[in-house]
Amino acid sequence: MEPPPPPSSSNLTIHELNVNLFEPVITEENDKKVASIDGILKATLQIPIQSTKRKLLLIVIVDKSRSIQTAWFQIQSTLLNLFSMISNVDQEIILEILFFNSFCYRLKYTKENFRELILNEKPNGKTCFAAAFSMTEDTIKQYYKINSEFKSERDFDSQTDTAIVLLTDGSHTTTRDHKKAFNNLRNTIDLVKNASIVASTMGFTPNSRFNDLDGIRRLLGNSAGIYQYSDPSDGAYALQEKLTFILKYVLNSSNTFNLNIKLETIYNNNNNNSITTDGSTNTTIDNQKSLLTFNNESIKSSIKNNYQLTLDQFGIGEISLGINSSGYNISEVIVHFDINGDEKLKEIKSISPTIKNDQSEESKYYTILIGLDSKINLLLNEIERFNIKNKPSEAQKSEYLKQIIQYQSKLSEIDNMKLFRIKSGNRSELVELKRQSLNMTSQLLDLINSWDRSEWSTTSNARVADITYRYLFKNTGRQRRMNLKVARNSTNIKEQANKFKDLQIDMDELLEDIAQDEKQSSLLDASKQLFTDVLSLSDWTEALEEKDIMGFGLSIQRPESVIDDPTQIRIQDISTTFICKSSIEDAIALSLEVHGQEKTTGGFEVGHDKQSVAVRGRGREAINSFLPLYLHKEHWKPIKYQLKNIIAYFVTLDPLAFSFDQINALFLVLGTLISKNDIGERELLLAIQFTRTLREVAVHLNFIPRMLQQLDAIVNNPIYLISAQPKNLFVLTSYLLVLTDKELETVFKNGSCDHFKLWQNILESSIRRACYTFFDKMEQTKIDSFLFQILFGSNDNDNNNNNNNNNNNNNEKIQEINNEKEILEPNELFNLLLNYKFDQIKFKEQQDYGELLNIKKKTFTDDDVNQSRFIKKVNQEMVQSMIRISNLLENRGYPNITLLFNSLRYVKTWRSIYKDQDNIFNVIDSRYGIPPNEYIEIMKNGTRSSSIGGSGVVNNNNNNNGIGNFINTINKFYGDGLNFTPEILLDHLRAIIVQAVSYRINKHATFAVVEKKLETSVFNDHKKCITNITNDVMYRAADAIRSMKAILMFSATMDKAARSTSMDEFMTTIPCIRNSLFMKFTHSLMSFGNNQFGELKFVVFLSNTYVTCDDYGNILTKKIVKHTWEFGKHFYKYMIKSFGIEKTKQIVQKVNHHIYLHDHKTFNQNDDGVWENN
């Protein structure tokens, strides 16, 4: 049988077509043994995309009625992520967001304010579908210029397709006619020419009517969209996950086509086929029964299949269909492809099936999973037939439940650890099949169990529809692999993916050359033994043969802020377990189905009690992330084409969301690794190899100029110019490991002096960041009291008052300095700072840092202000305050001083190796990623705590890793030409602390540097820095003294007002309204019960009028101050609360009478007793 010729002008391209048959399953039918062989047909198809690049109008209609408030944060998060998804789609997207409740309105956003606007939206009101339909109609009319009065616009082609996504948790609840609005919208859509319009819907909670939403997605537009359903019981993030699924489907799919497939089977010449199942039993199968059929349409097999093919915007779609045969006597299969019945989209292809019946684990698992996939699909098709009128019987429910439990039992037979022993290329397909099967059986089991808990309802229909669409579009929803399948939406990444696809790696030639050199062969064996995947047990050379890459595992947390600042990633643990990229991806895929996103990758959840695990490492440590290693130039080839995807996924869990600043997240990992205490040999091997990797990353992505810019900012710019400073100090320290001496010379132009300055600035930045926490919400007077202790020490009165309180301080282990007036030399004072004993603090939930720092609130005097004219030399009290903050920084710095110490030692030791060998990375590469033993020994010795010792360091007992020892170590490493004495180092620390406290808030730091242009470089002029802070403290102290004096004077005035015996004397005490203490004076007068003429004084004060009568009976009035206080309702209520309502009325009447008399000037009484105006 000859295959017919293909259509001469077919536009359908078939990139890949495979037919695989697996192990047979032998059953007996009518006393005859029958074989059933499951298989899979996979193909990648492409049709031409339109030459004109079309736009997409995406209308997202969001229900924001009051009832949806429990899930509102999920909706907000999804909408914010939508902007990120759109930015990674290689198509112009016009996004319209419509919010509706009782009304509907369009969100008018910009790139700058969309986040703020979305977060400000709050759910309220009813649900009005009519408003939503009407606004959608107006939007479509606007973009397609429908019913335009201009003749030129009647045949307007916007080159735009439309996708509508509707989310609601209820039904129409207002009086507006929603059916009329819906019909108007349908009629408007029918007027749109040359455009595809598709509507998809999402229901939340049982209140959302499935029939309505299903009708909307079927009736709106010129082709049906998809439907999803979520319930609060599905989990905290179910709605967000499913809504994201719809949006990704809309963005990544250009359209859905109807694909008809037909199979023609061509047999071998021989009439019989023998199948051996166990090596001893032969079963003969009639070749006429060996027909290749599809097994996922109905119970009855068929040679035809109808498939919903979803194409991406490049016109590419993938299919994966289960097939079945009763024998292997098939020579060839002719596959007929027909898309939408279009003659130009037909193609015929012939292929010989691949037989995989080698009794291997791979074939065994394929047989199980392909069979299960077909059976689950058959079960789903059967369940889809049920509805509220055609409900399943009890027997059917029981049978379905039994089937699903059997399927889950079969899935449990597939051992994940054995699965990882299969080569990565085939394993990934198996993992995907198992993941899908786990997902489908879990959802079907929940559905059937829900039938037993309640009657069949529209919610049951919604559940079935939800599962159906998830299964239907399972291939288009994949974004789990960081290669071509997830990179088609970005032109740049697509180019890299194509290069990766074309990459050829010839390991055989490399290994043959190495085998001839005994030394190189030994080095390679050691490398292969170290860098071996803990899951698949394959070494890096074996992985490289499949274009897989080796790396290491980590456990991290991602707060949502990593989107804007990638260095906000929280690194919980850095594992020395080595693992392949495909292995960690497959482990994540399997774990996602069982445990969910939060427990597998962590999602964007943070907290001490949040632990996510995708796989366990060598020491049972948690691993949820992966980063690659360089190892060798051949190993780097597949890494560089996937690098941006890997970095983006590591930071954001989205392989398409790469941004340049995410590279810093990798340097943060290295900086964190080298800061660890007691770093072991395996960790050193990892740190050195990861340093080599980051060197190549920096070169490949041209990141070195950015690194030098950041180092220059902290060395040569004011560190309090916050906008120019690096956001994480560990990132900076790791830069120093990767850059060459020649590159660093452009920043460190003054050699060791600039190195000293760098590390001192790092120390100051660390203290400043910690002080933001220590002094948060602390009153300014207490902060100034602490600054005064550092600047001047405690005065005699303060010492005497505080002596009795010293024993109650939490830091009992920190030695108190004797208060006797023994004057110590600067070197003795410095030794006190070097040798205090570290105290481990047990922090409380609501910690008072003022108590830990022993801050005593000081009452400033004029003498304190006067002594600020000179810089006081360091004394014992100042050192004691330094010790306290140093101990606190060791406990809770940001980062703490011990970690900075470890980084300092590591960097210094590493740079010493660098200095001796400029080709350090070439040496490591020549050893296949393993550094020489001498490197390891140098690093071990250099990073030990005891290695700091030397002249000038008295810390022989390792009492602390405080700020004194840190600056002393910097001085030892880099201060040879600076001649800094202990007194100068103490003054440096003093200046660092007071600046860190004063400028802990960003706006204060920026104001000091930009507006006031103050000197803030301790290295350049520490005395000027101390003077500036002293002036600030004393300015506030002088202001406080002035305020105190004003209060005392006003207190005397109020006392005078209360005690005055004449009204003339009282009137001299009344302040003007603008006086800041006016209300305090008012309240003091209200206690008039014990004061002479108290009530009269209060009336005179409120009326601002003094009324008298002369000897002739004339009434005279006098206004006391210029402006009369017109008190309002608030003070009237306050008087009622104080005096009662009757007394208040009497007082107000008297006040009004005084005002009336003054307004009518002076009156007298005539002979008839009538008052007349003079």
Order of alpha helices (4+ residues) and beta strands (2+ residues): beta-beta-beta-alpha-beta-beta-alpha-alpha-beta-alpha-beta-alpha-beta-alpha-beta-beta-beta-beta-beta-beta-beta-beta-beta-alpha-alpha-alpha-alpha-alpha-alpha-alpha-alpha-alpha-alpha-beta-beta-alpha-alpha-beta-beta-beta-alpha-alpha-alpha-alpha-alpha-alpha-alpha-alpha-alpha-alpha-alpha-alpha-alpha-alpha-alpha-alpha-alpha-alpha-alpha-alpha-alpha-alpha-alpha-alpha-beta-beta-alpha-alpha-beta-beta
